[in-house]
């Protein structure tokens, strides 16, 4: 009888955890696990190509869509990162930014005064 109660308690706990997953994440437990698996695959693929992406890019997956957010070196790298992130033809939303070139210093409008003697 004790084993039956433990089994029922474990089943009830698992049911609550699975039901709670949808209320916390907004998606069923199976979809949540698929998203986390895809996220890990994308991160591993990006890290293999550019190890610095681990600290410079945020990769998130929600309902099978990959979201990329971060700063990259140039637009060519952005297109390559987006290409690598599109595993198994999953949609990718890219919010990657390349730093803009710093403007050159404004030229002086008047000549500098000669140094004192």
Secondary structure, DSSP 8 states (H G I E B T S, - for coil): -HHHHHHHHHHHHHHHHHHHHHHHHSS-HHHHHHHHHHHHHHHHHHHHH-TTHHHHEEEEEETTEEEEEEEES-HHHHHHHHHHH-GGG--EEEEEEE----------SS-------
